[in-house]
Amino acid sequence: MTNQSSQHKTNSENEAEISLWLDYMVEPTTLESLLEYCKNRLANGQSNELVNSMANEVTVAVDKVWKVIESDHPDYDCRKGCSWCCHQNVSVTWPELLKVYNYLRTNLDPTQLNVLKKNSNKRTEEIIGKSTNERLKQQIGCVFLEGNICTIHTARPLQCRGGFSEEENYCRNLLEDPKNTQQAVRDGRLRGKFLIAPKLIYNSAQVAMTCAMKEFGMEGSVYELTVAVSILLTKLCNGEADTVIENDLRPALLENIDGDIVTSTINV
């Protein structure tokens, strides 16, 4: 009886793990390694400084993993100045946002920060409550997109780092005609052009951080980049830079509704 019970538990755990891999599109070995690392880091404390450091180290680690296997995968068209994919809701975690936040504080002067705050507040009004497909239809770009260039490229989130496409025209069609392009992929008339391997690797890093955070009683939620930055910059420009906590970001929460990523309808 004991052996049967133990076997049943093991099977259930395996099924749960497989479900997790499929739901989040993760690579199990990378996820397991990073999850263990993140839990060890958070065991030493959950201060903003430590969480930011964890995000930096996780980013370096997954960048290295991708570089090692990159040559074994199809070539991609992604290049500086190609920004068709920069018009959708970008899922970010608290550690990634602290990384972006600290990058902005380090590299922008007070005048530049105020301009970015105003721009992010305006852009937030445009996208709040909208799905990714609605943003694509209206071609509402990321607040960090200027002249088709990412202005925080070195500090960009994991979802941006893991996005590679074999064909630029595929990404352009997703932006300019998302409904028909997505339907063609679903029907099998068109093959999706995004590389799977980097998606799995960078997703694994994001899931590892959120799971580890939840284990230590933190929110571990996922937010929309532009909306979250608007909140953070408002705090910063109001002289409250060191009082930022994850709970401040509730208006930036993302939801999965019928397979589409939708920003919160809570006013910022």
Steps between C-alpha positions, in 0.01 A plus 500: 500500500783737590682431176184560296436827681858613444483408131171688458653811656799479272281471192293798611810705551628403158169596340507836680854566377411412140194726522721782625746453213221509241306789656802726531714366212806434711808282468497271809876475560548876478194559717617259769850649513383862512224427750751350741731798451220754557382326816854504639532871424165592655579293809750777583229769491253665265618861492474694174879498471520123532209437262655735243831317533321169449339634180838614367663164568210298357508713184872446455455126554224452240677726250797264527280192458351642181840597359627145547218345294423789263701363208298175510176682417363679192632842405280794596422837346497697827725808487529851636224715352258210446217562745188327367478297822521807727126575489358247743453450873838399644486267801753592768567389856592709803873409478510603133327828579752578771772437242335748257431745783862505611619533140285811457615652829862444402488615137240781486521845654200656686375681189511182291324305775219756515454486122490119510252512788264724299537279194437182697195651672357598161574160350344329801173683438506364146556135593334449838239225472611404149602157378810431295286459188337837562842661537617336179193623317560858619880461465567640848874468557703444816585817690870421453472487121648811334564513127454121487786461751471353851642761740555248782639218287767391749240486779208370293273238661531124453201476264672748266833320527343167402311623197665397170333468160622331185323752277447873547193495274333249732530746791383786280192300399427422866495872571316620190259206458507303827160330465564339161865422574414325828215309335730384220739357759217327686367351175843375396508719189796690645785381719581710804840664465597563861788289631383262774830434682572855622132539592522193723825612661397856582152391611670257737690786662181700549306206644790408730508848654123521549477151653790569735348832605165339582677238709636780717166677539553761230242592234676331208255657255543603136455860387481704180827682437379846395231524770739380772769746392245782516433412865869468587598827334219686675640377833853593395413851382301558821811430705380157611755290313605298803145423616402295196346160578349238271148566626519848341475326163152350539352732231755353255395136549453291187224244451458216253147528361401246234864457401573871464712706739299791639613789719320578823195725488603661830586865451862591569 
